[in-house]
Each structure stands twice: as structure tokens, then as C-alpha cells.
Amino acid sequence: MDRRELIEQITDEIWKRISAAPEGLSCSCHAVRTEECPNGIRIIVQCGADRIGLPLGSPSPGSDLASLIDHTLLKPEATRPQVTQLCREALEYGFAAVCVNPYWVRTCAALVKGSPVVVASVVGFPLGATTTDAKVYEARRALFDGAREIDMVINVGALKSHEDEAVRKDMEEVVRACHEADSQTKVILETALLTQEEKVRACVLAREAGADFVKTSTGFGPGGATAEDVALMRSVVGPGMGIKAAGGIKDYETAKRLVEAGATRIGASAGVRIVQQQAAPAATPY
């Protein structure tokens, strides 16, 4: 059986099990759709996943989310004062990383130097349609300037054209550049543009390429992260890879659901709001 047939079988089986649940059904424990519920995700497990949710040793969804957040500022009009403020907030709240466009990497690296906060930058962003050698150069330059994590966008058009070897090589070359610099690679799938079969195939290729994370979205596409997509990605990549949920994450409850579904990193420009909502005492019912 070749890779395509295997992926089609995995995709068909996963979505057959998910679609077997009554439409619109909500769980009683979390009041969310069954496929977004930590208990409801057992449907995915029954399809053969070795784990759903957080890998062993990761913080529980109820614990401090700050250490899982990439505090993000990727808008093209971002100014130096805004980038500086981003770094100050990351240091204050203890975020995992600041994620910025390549121009700002050197600035951020100087501002967070000596702290646990790392600098992440983007490659082939936001379309993924640049050539592999251009992506490798972008990655090497960002790493030279002080980045320690690279979020690269896959070649979506090549994936949809079933040019899997080209897609895998594209990832592999950037991964190699990052690993040579003792840095990590997050592969952005842009899930809102993909079919379920394409999401599965992209995850398989990312795992084969040695990527450290698969990531849902750029935040510039037609949709962002969903618990459904995170659970699917976790079921394919297993417990050994990171999953970054990004795009449209604006509050604590959304971030918490994504972590419960299997995300180990959250990319958000609303990081401060998320941790403030987590810290806020729950309203007392009357």
C-alpha cells in the first residue's frame, strides 16, 4: 500500500467515526461540540491514535498558559515601539516566545537576551509559495540574527497538486537549517485551505521531514485554529511532535480548548488578554 492509499484510509476512518456522532451534540461536561470535548475526542483515539491531548509532562489546561504562548506581532504595519512593547509583555508574563517578522528579529533578540523567552520568526510567510532556496536563506538569516524558532509556511499549491516529494523536501531543507543551528521548526499547514485528506497528508510529510511542530494557520488565511483540526493533527503525528494552534485565538476559553485537544503551543497576539482572563476570579453565581 502506498502513502496516498494509507492517508486516504486514515482520513476516511477518522471522519467516519467523528461524523457518527449526532450533529450539534454537546457534551455535558464542557458544553462544547463532542469533537472539541476532551472526553469526546475518544472518537479519534478509537481510530488508532496513541494519545490525544498533552504529551506526558506538559502542563494541564488548567495550569498557567503563559508558558505555552508565542506572543505574536506579524502585521505589516507593526512599529518599533509596538515590537518593543511585545517583548516587554513577553518578559513580564513569561511567554514562551515572541513571534515577529524577520526584520524585527535582531531587535527582539537584544530585548529578551538573558531571559527564557526565545525569538521566533516566519519563513515563506504568509503564502508559502516561494522557492525552497529562498526559504532556507530566510531561515538562516533569521537564525543568524537571533531567532531560535522558525515558523515556515508549506507550499500549499504543491500539496494540493500531490507533489508530495517537493513539499517534503521544502520542509526538510528548512528543518535541516534550523537543526544545524540547534533551533526548532514549526511547519504551518494553513488548515483552512486544506481538505481533511490534505491535512493528514501534510502532517505525515512534516513528520517525515523531521519538523518539531505542525502549526494550524498563519493568521492571514480564511480561517484560524479549531479544536477539531488540532485533534486531527494530534491523531496523525502522535505524541512526539509539538502542535501549535494559531489564528483567531482571542480569549482564555478558546486557548484552553485547543490545549485540551492536543496543542502544546498557542500563537496569539492576544496573549496578555488570555493570561489576564485566566488569572481573573470566576464570577460568583447568585
Beta strands, then each sheet from edge to edge (+ up, - down):
strand 1: 69-73
strand 2: 97-100
strand 3: 118-123
strand 4: 149-153
strand 5: 184-188
strand 6: 213-215
strand 7: 242-246
strand 8: 265-268
sheet 1: 1+ 2+ 3+ 4+ 5+ 6+ 7+ 8+ 1+
end
